[in-house]
Amino acid sequence: MRLLTVVAATLGVAWALGAPASAEAETWRMAHKMPADSIEGQLFQSFADKIEQKTGGDITVQVFPNEQLGKDDVVLEQLQIGAVHIYPEGSSYLQKWVPDVKLVSAPFLFDDREHWRRFMASDLVRGWFDRIEQKAGVAVIGDPTAFVRGPYRVMVTDSPWTTLEEMQGVKLRLHPDDLAAAAWRHLGAEVRTLAWTEVYESIGRGIVDAVNSPIALVEPMRFYEVAPNVIRHNEYPQGMAFMTNAGMWNGLDAETRAQVLEAYDEVTAESASRMAAAADEAIARMREQGVAFSEPDTAAFVDRMRSLYEKMDASGELPDGFLAAVAATRASD
Protein backbone atom coordinates (compact mmCIF):
# COMPACT_ATOMS: atom_id res chain seq x y z
CA MET A 1 0.00 0.00 0.00
CA ARG A 2 2.93 2.34 0.78
CA LEU A 3 4.24 1.77 -2.73
CA LEU A 4 0.87 2.64 -4.26
CA THR A 5 0.71 5.84 -2.24
CA VAL A 6 4.09 6.85 -3.61
CA VAL A 7 2.85 6.04 -7.11
CA ALA A 8 -0.21 8.21 -6.59
CA ALA A 9 1.88 11.13 -5.37
CA THR A 10 4.29 10.76 -8.24
CA LEU A 11 1.46 10.85 -10.73
CA GLY A 12 0.03 13.98 -9.14
CA VAL A 13 -3.38 12.49 -8.51
CA ALA A 14 -3.91 13.62 -4.96
CA TRP A 15 -6.88 15.63 -6.21
CA ALA A 16 -8.65 12.35 -6.86
CA LEU A 17 -8.98 11.73 -3.15
CA GLY A 18 -11.79 14.25 -2.95
CA ALA A 19 -10.48 17.61 -4.13
CA PRO A 20 -12.33 19.37 -6.95
CA ALA A 21 -11.16 18.55 -10.47
CA SER A 22 -8.71 20.97 -12.00
CA ALA A 23 -9.66 23.09 -14.97
CA GLU A 24 -6.34 22.12 -16.58
CA ALA A 25 -6.04 19.16 -18.92
CA GLU A 26 -5.86 15.83 -17.11
CA THR A 27 -4.52 12.42 -18.11
CA TRP A 28 -6.51 9.48 -16.77
CA ARG A 29 -5.23 5.93 -16.56
CA MET A 30 -7.58 3.13 -17.60
CA ALA A 31 -6.55 -0.43 -16.76
CA HIS A 32 -8.05 -3.69 -18.04
CA LYS A 33 -7.00 -7.29 -18.46
CA MET A 34 -8.00 -7.98 -22.06
CA PRO A 35 -5.81 -7.97 -25.19
CA ALA A 36 -5.91 -4.58 -26.91
CA ASP A 37 -7.13 -6.16 -30.16
CA SER A 38 -9.98 -8.12 -28.53
CA ILE A 39 -13.51 -6.77 -28.98
CA GLU A 40 -13.53 -5.60 -25.36
CA GLY A 41 -10.12 -4.03 -25.77
CA GLN A 42 -11.34 -2.16 -28.85
CA LEU A 43 -14.46 -0.90 -27.07
CA PHE A 44 -12.43 0.26 -24.07
CA GLN A 45 -10.11 2.18 -26.40
CA SER A 46 -13.14 3.67 -28.13
CA PHE A 47 -14.43 4.88 -24.76
CA ALA A 48 -11.07 6.50 -24.03
CA ASP A 49 -11.02 8.18 -27.45
CA LYS A 50 -14.57 9.46 -27.05
CA ILE A 51 -13.78 11.02 -23.67
CA GLU A 52 -10.92 12.98 -25.19
CA GLN A 53 -13.10 14.02 -28.14
CA LYS A 54 -16.11 15.09 -26.07
CA THR A 55 -14.05 17.00 -23.50
CA GLY A 56 -12.18 18.83 -26.24
CA GLY A 57 -8.90 17.36 -25.05
CA ASP A 58 -9.38 18.49 -21.45
CA ILE A 59 -9.17 14.82 -20.48
CA THR A 60 -7.06 12.22 -22.23
CA VAL A 61 -7.23 8.56 -21.23
CA GLN A 62 -4.17 6.34 -21.38
CA VAL A 63 -5.21 2.69 -21.73
CA PHE A 64 -3.22 -0.17 -20.19
CA PRO A 65 -4.44 -3.60 -21.45
CA ASN A 66 -3.32 -7.12 -20.54
CA GLU A 67 -2.99 -6.48 -16.78
CA GLN A 68 -0.05 -4.16 -17.45
CA LEU A 69 -0.76 -2.27 -14.21
CA GLY A 70 -1.21 -5.44 -12.18
CA LYS A 71 -3.82 -8.03 -11.36
CA ASP A 72 -7.24 -7.30 -9.87
CA ASP A 73 -6.34 -6.60 -6.24
CA VAL A 74 -3.47 -4.30 -7.19
CA VAL A 75 -5.58 -2.33 -9.68
CA LEU A 76 -8.48 -2.03 -7.24
CA GLU A 77 -6.12 -0.55 -4.65
CA GLN A 78 -4.77 1.87 -7.25
CA LEU A 79 -8.34 2.78 -8.09
CA GLN A 80 -9.05 3.63 -4.46
CA ILE A 81 -6.11 6.03 -4.19
CA GLY A 82 -6.65 7.54 -7.63
CA ALA A 83 -3.56 6.13 -9.37
CA VAL A 84 -5.98 4.36 -11.75
CA HIS A 85 -9.04 6.33 -12.85
CA ILE A 86 -11.13 3.73 -14.71
CA TYR A 87 -11.24 -0.05 -14.37
CA PRO A 88 -13.91 -1.92 -16.36
CA GLU A 89 -14.71 -5.38 -14.99
CA GLY A 90 -17.67 -7.47 -13.91
CA SER A 91 -19.65 -6.02 -11.01
CA SER A 92 -18.86 -9.07 -8.89
CA TYR A 93 -15.29 -7.80 -8.47
CA LEU A 94 -16.74 -5.15 -6.14
CA GLN A 95 -17.37 -7.89 -3.58
CA LYS A 96 -13.93 -6.99 -2.24
CA TRP A 97 -15.77 -4.33 -0.21
CA VAL A 98 -19.37 -5.58 -0.05
CA PRO A 99 -19.39 -9.39 -0.31
CA ASP A 100 -23.09 -9.56 -1.22
CA VAL A 101 -22.24 -8.11 -4.64
CA LYS A 102 -20.97 -11.51 -5.74
CA LEU A 103 -24.62 -12.50 -6.12
CA VAL A 104 -25.06 -10.36 -9.23
CA SER A 105 -23.23 -13.21 -10.99
CA ALA A 106 -25.08 -16.05 -9.33
CA PRO A 107 -24.76 -19.05 -11.70
CA PHE A 108 -27.89 -20.55 -13.26
CA LEU A 109 -30.30 -18.32 -11.31
CA PHE A 110 -31.59 -15.65 -13.72
CA ASP A 111 -34.05 -16.54 -16.47
CA ASP A 112 -32.48 -14.28 -19.09
CA ARG A 113 -30.69 -10.97 -19.51
CA GLU A 114 -33.82 -8.87 -19.01
CA HIS A 115 -34.56 -10.63 -15.72
CA TRP A 116 -31.01 -9.91 -14.61
CA ARG A 117 -31.25 -6.24 -15.64
CA ARG A 118 -34.40 -5.79 -13.60
CA PHE A 119 -32.71 -7.42 -10.61
CA MET A 120 -29.68 -5.13 -11.01
CA ALA A 121 -32.01 -2.12 -10.87
CA SER A 122 -33.63 -3.30 -7.63
CA ASP A 123 -33.33 -1.38 -4.37
CA LEU A 124 -31.33 -4.30 -2.96
CA VAL A 125 -28.55 -4.01 -5.53
CA ARG A 126 -28.58 -0.22 -5.57
CA GLY A 127 -28.02 -0.35 -1.82
CA TRP A 128 -24.94 -2.54 -2.31
CA PHE A 129 -23.43 -0.06 -4.77
CA ASP A 130 -24.13 2.84 -2.41
CA ARG A 131 -22.34 1.00 0.40
CA ILE A 132 -19.33 0.37 -1.84
CA GLU A 133 -19.01 4.05 -2.64
CA GLN A 134 -19.29 5.01 1.02
CA LYS A 135 -16.94 2.28 2.26
CA ALA A 136 -14.31 2.09 -0.46
CA GLY A 137 -14.56 5.37 -2.33
CA VAL A 138 -15.24 3.53 -5.59
CA ALA A 139 -18.14 4.55 -7.82
CA VAL A 140 -19.56 2.99 -11.00
CA ILE A 141 -20.08 5.07 -14.13
CA GLY A 142 -23.54 4.69 -15.67
CA ASP A 143 -25.63 1.51 -15.80
CA PRO A 144 -23.46 -1.59 -15.15
CA THR A 145 -25.78 -3.74 -17.28
CA ALA A 146 -25.60 -1.51 -20.37
CA PHE A 147 -22.28 -2.83 -21.66
CA VAL A 148 -22.99 -6.29 -23.06
CA ARG A 149 -20.23 -8.71 -22.24
CA GLY A 150 -20.12 -12.05 -23.91
CA PRO A 151 -22.68 -11.81 -25.41
CA TYR A 152 -23.08 -15.14 -23.58
CA ARG A 153 -20.94 -17.45 -21.47
CA VAL A 154 -19.35 -20.72 -22.45
CA MET A 155 -17.06 -23.38 -21.07
CA VAL A 156 -13.92 -24.00 -23.13
CA THR A 157 -12.71 -27.51 -22.39
CA ASP A 158 -10.32 -30.14 -23.65
CA SER A 159 -13.01 -32.83 -23.33
CA PRO A 160 -16.61 -32.36 -24.50
CA TRP A 161 -19.68 -33.01 -22.37
CA THR A 162 -23.39 -32.90 -23.10
CA THR A 163 -24.94 -33.50 -19.67
CA LEU A 164 -24.33 -32.55 -16.05
CA GLU A 165 -23.28 -36.13 -15.37
CA GLU A 166 -20.64 -36.04 -18.10
CA MET A 167 -19.27 -32.76 -16.73
CA GLN A 168 -18.48 -34.30 -13.33
CA GLY A 169 -14.85 -34.01 -12.25
CA VAL A 170 -13.75 -31.41 -14.79
CA LYS A 171 -10.81 -29.36 -13.47
CA LEU A 172 -12.21 -25.88 -13.95
CA ARG A 173 -10.31 -22.59 -13.71
CA LEU A 174 -12.19 -19.88 -11.85
CA HIS A 175 -11.42 -16.32 -10.81
CA PRO A 176 -11.29 -15.62 -7.04
CA ASP A 177 -14.99 -15.78 -6.14
CA ASP A 178 -16.38 -17.80 -3.24
CA LEU A 179 -19.87 -18.09 -4.73
CA ALA A 180 -18.62 -19.25 -8.12
CA ALA A 181 -16.35 -21.80 -6.46
CA ALA A 182 -19.16 -23.10 -4.25
CA ALA A 183 -21.53 -23.26 -7.21
CA TRP A 184 -19.25 -25.19 -9.51
CA ARG A 185 -18.17 -27.57 -6.76
CA HIS A 186 -21.86 -28.17 -6.07
CA LEU A 187 -22.28 -28.90 -9.77
CA GLY A 188 -19.45 -31.45 -9.63
CA ALA A 189 -16.37 -29.62 -10.92
CA GLU A 190 -12.91 -29.54 -9.33
CA VAL A 191 -12.18 -25.84 -8.95
CA ARG A 192 -8.75 -24.22 -9.44
CA THR A 193 -8.26 -20.48 -8.90
CA LEU A 194 -5.92 -18.92 -11.47
CA ALA A 195 -5.31 -15.52 -13.04
CA TRP A 196 -6.97 -14.95 -16.41
CA THR A 197 -3.61 -14.55 -18.14
CA GLU A 198 -2.42 -17.92 -16.79
CA VAL A 199 -5.27 -19.97 -18.23
CA TYR A 200 -3.75 -20.86 -21.63
CA GLU A 201 -0.56 -22.31 -20.19
CA SER A 202 -2.41 -24.02 -17.35
CA ILE A 203 -4.70 -25.90 -19.73
CA GLY A 204 -1.73 -26.82 -21.90
CA ARG A 205 0.08 -28.25 -18.88
CA GLY A 206 -2.97 -30.12 -17.58
CA ILE A 207 -3.32 -28.03 -14.42
CA VAL A 208 -6.92 -27.37 -15.47
CA ASP A 209 -9.11 -28.90 -18.15
CA ALA A 210 -11.46 -26.01 -18.77
CA VAL A 211 -12.31 -22.35 -18.26
CA ASN A 212 -15.55 -20.37 -18.29
CA SER A 213 -15.43 -17.35 -20.56
CA PRO A 214 -17.51 -14.88 -22.51
CA ILE A 215 -17.66 -16.35 -26.02
CA ALA A 216 -16.18 -13.21 -27.57
CA LEU A 217 -12.92 -13.66 -25.63
CA VAL A 218 -12.23 -17.30 -26.51
CA GLU A 219 -10.48 -16.53 -29.78
CA PRO A 220 -8.35 -13.52 -28.71
CA MET A 221 -7.16 -15.45 -25.64
CA ARG A 222 -6.48 -18.47 -27.93
CA PHE A 223 -8.04 -20.87 -25.43
CA TYR A 224 -9.36 -23.03 -28.28
CA GLU A 225 -5.79 -24.01 -29.21
CA VAL A 226 -5.45 -26.04 -26.01
CA ALA A 227 -9.14 -26.80 -25.39
CA PRO A 228 -10.96 -27.36 -28.71
CA ASN A 229 -14.49 -27.76 -27.32
CA VAL A 230 -16.69 -24.71 -26.68
CA ILE A 231 -19.92 -25.39 -24.78
CA ARG A 232 -22.53 -22.67 -24.42
CA HIS A 233 -24.01 -22.94 -20.93
CA ASN A 234 -25.35 -19.39 -20.37
CA GLU A 235 -24.05 -19.46 -16.80
CA TYR A 236 -25.23 -15.93 -16.08
CA PRO A 237 -25.70 -12.66 -18.01
CA GLN A 238 -22.78 -10.24 -17.98
CA GLY A 239 -22.27 -6.53 -18.05
CA MET A 240 -19.34 -4.35 -17.16
CA ALA A 241 -18.93 -2.05 -14.18
CA PHE A 242 -16.79 0.89 -15.26
CA MET A 243 -15.32 1.54 -11.82
CA THR A 244 -13.80 4.89 -10.94
CA ASN A 245 -12.45 6.74 -7.94
CA ALA A 246 -15.50 8.31 -6.28
CA GLY A 247 -13.62 11.40 -5.11
CA MET A 248 -12.42 12.10 -8.62
CA TRP A 249 -15.80 11.37 -10.19
CA ASN A 250 -17.84 13.44 -7.76
CA GLY A 251 -15.28 16.25 -7.99
CA LEU A 252 -15.84 16.72 -11.71
CA ASP A 253 -18.08 19.55 -12.80
CA ALA A 254 -21.50 18.63 -14.15
CA GLU A 255 -20.55 19.33 -17.77
CA THR A 256 -17.53 17.03 -17.69
CA ARG A 257 -19.47 14.22 -16.03
CA ALA A 258 -22.15 14.58 -18.71
CA GLN A 259 -19.50 14.36 -21.44
CA VAL A 260 -18.02 11.19 -19.94
CA LEU A 261 -21.47 9.65 -19.55
CA GLU A 262 -22.27 10.51 -23.16
CA ALA A 263 -19.12 8.69 -24.25
CA TYR A 264 -20.14 5.77 -22.03
CA ASP A 265 -23.67 5.63 -23.46
CA GLU A 266 -22.37 5.62 -27.03
CA VAL A 267 -19.90 2.80 -26.39
CA THR A 268 -22.38 0.67 -24.46
CA ALA A 269 -24.97 1.16 -27.22
CA GLU A 270 -22.45 -0.34 -29.66
CA SER A 271 -21.47 -3.22 -27.40
CA ALA A 272 -24.37 -5.62 -28.05
CA SER A 273 -24.13 -5.61 -31.85
CA ARG A 274 -20.35 -5.56 -31.89
CA MET A 275 -20.10 -8.38 -29.35
CA ALA A 276 -22.58 -10.50 -31.30
CA ALA A 277 -20.84 -9.86 -34.62
CA ALA A 278 -17.40 -10.55 -33.15
CA ALA A 279 -18.63 -13.79 -31.59
CA ASP A 280 -20.21 -15.03 -34.84
CA GLU A 281 -17.10 -14.19 -36.85
CA ALA A 282 -14.82 -15.82 -34.29
CA ILE A 283 -16.94 -18.97 -34.18
CA ALA A 284 -16.77 -19.28 -37.96
CA ARG A 285 -12.97 -18.97 -37.91
CA MET A 286 -12.58 -21.44 -35.05
CA ARG A 287 -14.87 -23.97 -36.73
CA GLU A 288 -12.52 -23.89 -39.72
CA GLN A 289 -9.75 -24.93 -37.33
CA GLY A 290 -11.70 -27.91 -36.04
CA VAL A 291 -13.14 -26.43 -32.86
CA ALA A 292 -16.42 -28.08 -31.79
CA PHE A 293 -19.36 -25.97 -30.57
CA SER A 294 -22.42 -27.22 -28.71
CA GLU A 295 -25.32 -25.93 -26.57
CA PRO A 296 -26.60 -28.64 -24.22
CA ASP A 297 -29.76 -28.40 -22.16
CA THR A 298 -28.75 -26.91 -18.79
CA ALA A 299 -32.05 -27.53 -16.98
CA ALA A 300 -30.25 -30.02 -14.72
CA PHE A 301 -27.73 -27.33 -13.79
CA VAL A 302 -30.56 -24.94 -12.84
CA ASP A 303 -32.27 -27.65 -10.77
CA ARG A 304 -29.12 -28.59 -8.89
CA MET A 305 -28.25 -24.95 -8.19
CA ARG A 306 -31.73 -24.32 -6.82
CA SER A 307 -30.99 -26.72 -3.99
CA LEU A 308 -27.77 -24.86 -3.17
CA TYR A 309 -29.49 -21.46 -3.09
CA GLU A 310 -32.27 -22.81 -0.88
CA LYS A 311 -29.69 -24.31 1.50
CA MET A 312 -27.70 -21.06 1.58
CA ASP A 313 -30.86 -19.08 2.29
CA ALA A 314 -31.92 -21.39 5.11
CA SER A 315 -28.47 -21.15 6.74
CA GLY A 316 -28.38 -17.36 6.53
CA GLU A 317 -25.62 -17.28 3.91
CA LEU A 318 -27.75 -15.19 1.55
CA PRO A 319 -28.69 -11.61 2.42
CA ASP A 320 -32.21 -10.95 3.61
CA GLY A 321 -34.51 -10.38 0.68
CA PHE A 322 -32.16 -11.74 -2.00
CA LEU A 323 -34.29 -14.62 -3.29
CA ALA A 324 -37.38 -12.43 -2.88
CA ALA A 325 -35.76 -9.77 -5.09
CA VAL A 326 -34.88 -12.41 -7.69
CA ALA A 327 -38.49 -13.64 -7.67
CA ALA A 328 -39.96 -10.11 -7.71
CA THR A 329 -37.95 -9.14 -10.80
CA ARG A 330 -38.90 -12.27 -12.71
CA ALA A 331 -41.26 -11.55 -15.59
CA SER A 332 -44.91 -12.40 -14.90
CA ASP A 333 -46.51 -15.00 -17.13
Helices and strands as residue ranges (DSSP letters): H 2-11, G 14-17, E 26-31, H 39-54, E 59-64, H 72-81, E 86-89, G 91-96, G 99-105, H 113-120, H 123-136, E 138-141, E 153-157, H 164-167, E 171-174, H 178-187, E 190-193, G 196-198, H 199-204, E 210-214, G 215-217, G 223-225, E 229-232, E 241-245, H 246-251, H 254-288, E 292-294, H 299-314, H 322-328
